[in-house]
Amino acid sequence: MSSDMFIETDRTHQTRSQSATDQDTEDGQPSELTLGSIGRNPDNPREALRDLEPLTTSIREIGLVNAITVASVEAYVRERPSRAAELDPGARYIVVDGHRRLEAARKAGLASVRVSVDDALVSTDRSLLEAAFVANVHRDDMNPLEQAYALKKLVEFYGSQNKAAKRLGIAQSTISSKLSVLELGPELQADLLAGRRKVVHVRNLSRLTPQQQKQRADARAAASASRNTEARGARTSDHRHPARVHAAPGTMAGIPRQRGIVTMPWADGVACAEIAIARMRPSERRRMLQRLWQEAEKEARAARRLAAPRQV
């Protein structure tokens, strides 16, 4: 092989290395792009990119495993000409799925990343939000409020929760439950975002006042805490020493003193029931239900007597 051929081969290699966009797929779409040519998606339902360090380390050590899904700026602007000013200057593509991976790749010092181009995903606002939501929610990349805001928009697009549920493959009750966090008081929402509350403790409280929401959330948290090993041990001890269950009004029976006193939410029957269900053995729950049923029948008989016409 002549020296001229070696020189030409080397030049070709250098040209391909300098321009990642030369690496195209069979349909002419790029399979790899420089980071500077990819911009953020203004419609991304995620408000912040959290905890990137582990992902950055992984990309730095082994590279980007999964390609980033992008769409061309041209396709995006074609459907939304009024939003062109919201796009990053100089970007020729926007991210549909992979904002965290893109930012981590930047932090890791990569010059380019593998991509999959799909302009169909930005053909409508609904398809764009749907693609971003599904990608993020399946990886649990959005916090509960971000999920709820995105779901709210999708429900508006589809026209109802039932239609959204069928399209997204999510139960309607799940959508309703996720949306309920938007109706929480500011304090509970802040606690949820800060990690001081678990979402399971604050869902479906929208019909309550902020104070009632907090009481119900506290009761649910207390009920969950009682399921741990220490609580099971306390229940066993309670059954061995029945006298201990006669706790003072306003306290939860059987909780060791060193754990503090948990106030029972006596004004909230559902919250009290949740605590009782969590702490009681199945046999004791049945006895409690029988007793409550007896009391309910007694009240029903009294109501029937009051409603019956008086004989003159």
Backbone torsions as a table, in degrees:
resi	resn	phi	psi	omega
1	MET	NA	133.8	-175.6
2	SER	-74.3	162.4	178.2
3	SER	-65.8	-32.5	178.7
4	ASP	-61.4	-37.3	-179.5
5	MET	-67.7	-39.7	177.3
6	PHE	-61.2	-41.8	-179.5
7	ILE	-63.8	-44.9	-179.2
8	GLU	-64.1	-41.1	178.5
9	THR	-62.3	-41.9	-179.3
10	ASP	-65.6	-39.6	178.5
11	ARG	-63.1	-41.4	179.1
12	THR	-61.6	-42.1	179.8
13	HIS	-63.8	-42.4	-179.6
14	GLN	-63.8	-42.1	-179.1
15	THR	-61.4	-42.8	-179.1
16	ARG	-69.4	-33.3	-179.7
17	SER	-71.1	-34.6	-176.5
18	GLN	-74.6	-27.7	-176.4
19	SER	-123.7	100.9	-178.3
20	ALA	-66.6	-23.8	-177.8
21	THR	-70.8	-8.5	176.7
22	ASP	-71.8	-15.3	-176.8
23	GLN	-87.0	91.8	-175.6
24	ASP	-104.0	159.2	173.9
25	THR	-87.8	178.7	-177.3
26	GLU	-63.2	-28.6	-179.1
27	ASP	-88.0	9.7	176.8
28	GLY	89.0	-5.8	178.7
29	GLN	-82.1	144.8	179.8
30	PRO	-67.7	144.1	176.0
31	SER	-103.9	-9.6	178.3
32	GLU	-148.2	139.9	-177.3
33	LEU	-134.7	149.7	172.5
34	THR	-69.7	149.5	-177.4
35	LEU	-62.9	-32.5	-179.1
36	GLY	-67.2	-18.3	-179.0
37	SER	-90.1	-2.7	-178.1
38	ILE	-111.8	126.7	178.8
39	GLY	-113.5	170.9	-179.8
40	ARG	-73.9	162.3	177.9
41	ASN	-96.6	115.1	-179.6
42	PRO	-60.2	-20.7	-177.9
43	ASP	-98.1	11.0	-179.8
44	ASN	-61.5	125.3	-177.9
45	PRO	-70.2	-15.1	179.3
46	ARG	-83.4	131.3	-177.4
47	GLU	-88.3	-24.9	-176.5
48	ALA	-145.3	152.4	176.4
49	LEU	-103.3	108.9	-172.4
50	ARG	-105.0	150.8	169.7
51	ASP	51.0	59.8	-177.4
52	LEU	-86.6	-14.0	-171.5
53	GLU	-59.3	-47.4	178.9
54	PRO	-59.8	-42.0	179.5
55	LEU	-66.7	-39.7	178.2
56	THR	-61.3	-44.1	179.0
57	THR	-62.0	-43.3	179.7
58	SER	-61.9	-45.1	-179.5
59	ILE	-66.2	-37.7	179.9
60	ARG	-65.0	-35.3	-175.1
61	GLU	-87.3	-40.9	-175.0
62	ILE	-122.4	-2.0	179.7
63	GLY	89.2	178.7	179.9
64	LEU	-84.7	115.0	-175.3
65	VAL	-77.3	-48.4	-176.9
66	ASN	-103.1	132.1	-179.9
67	ALA	-65.3	152.3	178.0
68	ILE	-89.5	133.0	178.0
69	THR	-86.5	126.2	-178.1
70	VAL	-131.7	167.0	172.6
71	ALA	-135.1	153.1	-177.8
72	SER	-72.4	146.0	175.8
73	VAL	-59.9	-35.6	179.3
74	GLU	-58.0	-46.1	-179.8
75	ALA	-67.2	-37.9	-179.7
76	TYR	-64.7	-48.1	-176.7
77	VAL	-70.5	-29.4	179.6
78	ARG	-57.5	-38.0	-179.4
79	GLU	-90.6	-17.6	-175.3
80	ARG	-138.6	62.5	-175.9
81	PRO	-58.5	-29.7	-177.6
82	SER	-73.6	-10.1	-176.1
83	ARG	-107.1	11.7	-178.7
84	ALA	-58.9	-34.8	-177.8
85	ALA	-68.4	-16.8	-179.3
86	GLU	-81.5	-11.2	-177.0
87	LEU	-82.2	154.0	179.4
88	ASP	-65.7	133.9	179.0
89	PRO	-58.6	134.5	177.1
90	GLY	84.4	-9.3	-179.3
91	ALA	-74.5	138.6	175.9
92	ARG	-108.5	-12.2	177.9
93	TYR	-138.4	155.0	174.3
94	ILE	-121.7	152.7	-179.3
95	VAL	-79.6	133.8	171.1
96	VAL	-104.1	-43.8	178.3
97	ASP	-138.4	112.4	177.3
98	GLY	133.9	26.6	179.8
99	HIS	-60.0	-43.0	-179.2
100	ARG	-67.0	-42.4	179.5
101	ARG	-64.3	-37.8	179.3
102	LEU	-65.5	-46.3	-179.1
103	GLU	-66.8	-38.3	177.7
104	ALA	-66.1	-36.7	177.2
105	ALA	-63.4	-38.7	176.5
106	ARG	-63.1	-45.9	-179.8
107	LYS	-64.9	-31.3	-179.9
108	ALA	-78.2	-9.0	177.2
109	GLY	87.7	16.4	178.5
110	LEU	-70.5	146.9	177.4
111	ALA	-90.5	-28.6	-177.9
112	SER	-149.3	164.3	179.4
113	VAL	-139.0	155.0	174.8
114	ARG	-73.8	141.6	-177.7
115	VAL	-136.5	161.2	170.2
116	SER	-125.7	118.7	-176.2
117	VAL	-93.7	127.0	179.4
118	ASP	-143.6	92.5	-178.7
119	ASP	-69.5	-19.9	-179.6
120	ALA	-63.8	-25.3	-178.0
121	LEU	-69.7	-17.0	179.3
122	VAL	-110.5	17.0	-177.3
123	SER	-66.4	-29.5	175.7
124	THR	-140.5	159.9	176.9
125	ASP	-61.6	-36.8	-179.4
126	ARG	-64.7	-46.6	-178.7
127	SER	-65.1	-35.0	179.4
128	LEU	-68.4	-48.2	179.2
129	LEU	-65.4	-39.6	179.6
130	GLU	-60.6	-47.3	-179.2
131	ALA	-62.6	-45.1	-179.5
132	ALA	-66.8	-40.4	-179.0
133	PHE	-65.2	-50.1	-177.9
134	VAL	-60.5	-43.4	-179.7
135	ALA	-62.0	-43.6	-177.2
136	ASN	-74.9	-40.6	-174.8
137	VAL	-69.9	-33.5	179.6
138	HIS	-71.2	-23.8	175.0
139	ARG	-96.6	2.9	-178.9
140	ASP	57.4	39.8	-177.3
141	ASP	-88.4	-10.7	-178.6
142	MET	-106.5	144.6	174.3
143	ASN	-76.0	166.6	-174.4
144	PRO	-56.9	-36.4	-179.8
145	LEU	-72.0	-38.4	176.1
146	GLU	-62.4	-43.0	177.0
147	GLN	-59.5	-44.8	-176.8
148	ALA	-64.5	-43.4	179.4
149	TYR	-63.1	-42.3	179.2
150	ALA	-65.1	-42.8	178.6
151	LEU	-63.5	-38.2	179.2
152	LYS	-60.2	-43.2	178.2
153	LYS	-64.2	-41.4	-179.3
154	LEU	-66.1	-40.0	177.4
155	VAL	-61.1	-39.2	177.4
156	GLU	-64.5	-39.9	178.3
157	PHE	-63.1	-45.9	-175.0
158	TYR	-78.1	-25.3	178.1
159	GLY	103.1	-20.2	178.4
160	SER	-164.1	162.0	177.1
161	GLN	-65.5	-36.9	-179.8
162	ASN	-63.0	-43.5	179.2
163	LYS	-66.7	-39.6	178.1
164	ALA	-64.7	-39.3	-179.8
165	ALA	-62.2	-43.7	179.7
166	LYS	-64.9	-41.0	-178.0
167	ARG	-68.7	-40.9	-175.0
168	LEU	-90.2	-10.5	-178.1
169	GLY	72.8	32.0	-179.5
170	ILE	-121.0	140.9	178.2
171	ALA	-62.9	143.8	179.5
172	GLN	-59.8	-37.2	179.1
173	SER	-64.4	-33.6	177.4
174	THR	-67.0	-42.8	177.6
175	ILE	-61.1	-46.1	179.7
176	SER	-59.9	-41.5	179.8
177	SER	-65.3	-43.1	179.5
178	LYS	-65.4	-38.6	-179.6
179	LEU	-68.5	-24.2	-174.7
180	SER	-63.5	-23.0	-179.1
181	VAL	-68.2	-18.4	177.4
182	LEU	-70.6	-17.6	-178.5
183	GLU	-98.4	7.4	177.9
184	LEU	-74.3	155.8	174.2
185	GLY	-66.3	158.5	-178.1
186	PRO	-55.6	-37.1	-178.3
187	GLU	-64.7	-45.9	-179.9
188	LEU	-67.5	-37.6	177.2
189	GLN	-62.7	-41.9	178.4
190	ALA	-64.5	-41.8	177.8
191	ASP	-62.3	-38.9	-179.3
192	LEU	-64.2	-45.9	-179.3
193	LEU	-67.7	-32.6	-178.5
194	ALA	-82.7	-5.3	179.5
195	GLY	85.0	7.6	179.7
196	ARG	-81.7	-14.0	176.9
197	ARG	-128.3	149.9	172.7
198	LYS	-96.6	142.8	-175.5
199	VAL	-61.2	-31.5	-179.1
200	VAL	-64.2	-22.5	-178.5
201	HIS	-87.3	-12.2	-174.4
202	VAL	-121.2	4.7	179.9
203	ARG	-77.6	154.0	173.8
204	ASN	58.4	40.6	177.7
205	LEU	-115.4	14.7	-170.7
206	SER	-64.9	-23.6	-177.0
207	ARG	-85.5	-2.6	-177.8
208	LEU	-98.9	160.3	173.8
209	THR	-72.7	161.5	178.6
210	PRO	-53.4	-40.4	179.8
211	GLN	-66.6	-42.3	177.7
212	GLN	-66.0	-36.8	176.6
213	GLN	-59.2	-44.8	-179.3
214	LYS	-64.4	-42.8	178.8
215	GLN	-62.1	-44.3	-179.8
216	ARG	-65.9	-40.5	178.6
217	ALA	-64.1	-40.8	177.6
218	ASP	-62.1	-41.4	-179.7
219	ALA	-64.9	-41.8	178.5
220	ARG	-64.7	-40.4	178.8
221	ALA	-64.0	-40.6	178.3
222	ALA	-64.5	-40.0	178.9
223	ALA	-64.4	-40.5	179.2
224	SER	-66.6	-41.0	-178.6
225	ALA	-63.0	-30.7	-177.4
226	SER	-72.1	-8.1	-179.5
227	ARG	-84.3	-6.4	-177.0
228	ASN	-75.6	176.6	-174.7
229	THR	-60.3	-39.4	-179.2
230	GLU	-63.3	-40.4	179.8
231	ALA	-67.1	-38.2	178.0
232	ARG	-63.6	-38.4	176.9
233	GLY	-64.5	-38.0	179.1
234	ALA	-65.6	-38.2	179.3
235	ARG	-64.9	-40.5	178.3
236	THR	-61.7	-42.0	179.4
237	SER	-64.7	-37.5	179.5
238	ASP	-61.7	-39.9	-178.8
239	HIS	-70.2	-29.1	178.3
240	ARG	-77.0	-25.3	-178.4
241	HIS	-127.5	78.2	-174.8
242	PRO	-55.6	-28.8	-176.6
243	ALA	-62.1	-24.3	-176.5
244	ARG	-71.3	-17.7	-174.7
245	VAL	-77.1	-8.8	180.0
246	HIS	-86.1	71.4	-178.5
247	ALA	-79.4	160.3	178.3
248	ALA	-65.5	149.0	177.9
249	PRO	-55.8	137.4	178.5
250	GLY	93.2	-1.4	177.9
251	THR	-122.0	158.9	178.3
252	MET	-90.9	123.1	-177.4
253	ALA	-67.0	145.4	171.0
254	GLY	85.5	-2.4	179.3
255	ILE	-85.0	127.3	-179.5
256	PRO	-56.0	143.6	-176.7
257	ARG	-59.1	-35.5	-176.7
258	GLN	-65.7	-16.4	178.6
259	ARG	-89.7	-3.1	-179.7
260	GLY	87.7	170.0	-178.3
261	ILE	-97.8	130.7	176.1
262	VAL	-100.5	123.9	-178.8
263	THR	-79.7	126.8	177.4
264	MET	-75.7	134.7	179.4
265	PRO	-82.1	74.3	-172.5
266	TRP	-61.8	-23.7	-179.8
267	ALA	-80.4	-4.1	-177.8
268	ASP	-124.5	98.8	-176.1
269	GLY	-61.5	-38.4	-179.7
270	VAL	-65.1	-43.2	-179.9
271	ALA	-64.3	-40.7	176.9
272	CYS	-61.6	-41.5	180.0
273	ALA	-63.4	-38.8	180.0
274	GLU	-63.2	-40.8	178.2
275	ILE	-66.3	-44.1	180.0
276	ALA	-62.5	-42.9	179.8
277	ILE	-62.0	-39.6	-177.9
278	ALA	-70.5	-32.4	-172.0
279	ARG	-96.8	-22.6	-171.5
280	MET	-93.9	149.1	173.3
281	ARG	-69.8	154.4	179.8
282	PRO	-53.2	-40.3	-178.7
283	SER	-65.1	-38.1	179.4
284	GLU	-72.6	-34.0	176.7
285	ARG	-62.9	-40.6	179.3
286	ARG	-62.8	-41.3	178.6
287	ARG	-63.7	-40.5	178.8
288	MET	-64.0	-43.3	-180.0
289	LEU	-63.6	-39.4	177.7
290	GLN	-61.6	-42.3	-179.8
291	ARG	-66.1	-41.5	178.3
292	LEU	-65.0	-37.2	178.8
293	TRP	-65.6	-39.9	176.8
294	GLN	-60.2	-42.4	-179.7
295	GLU	-67.4	-38.0	179.2
296	ALA	-64.8	-40.6	178.6
297	GLU	-66.0	-37.5	178.3
298	LYS	-62.1	-43.9	179.2
299	GLU	-66.5	-36.0	179.3
300	ALA	-65.6	-40.6	178.8
301	ARG	-64.1	-40.1	179.2
302	ALA	-64.9	-38.8	179.3
303	ALA	-66.4	-37.7	179.5
304	ARG	-66.5	-37.6	179.3
305	ARG	-64.8	-39.9	179.7
306	LEU	-68.0	-33.5	-177.3
307	ALA	-81.9	-17.6	-177.1
308	ALA	-68.5	141.1	179.1
309	PRO	-65.8	136.7	-179.9
310	ARG	-76.7	139.8	178.5
311	GLN	-87.1	131.8	-179.9
312	VAL	-93.7	NA	NA
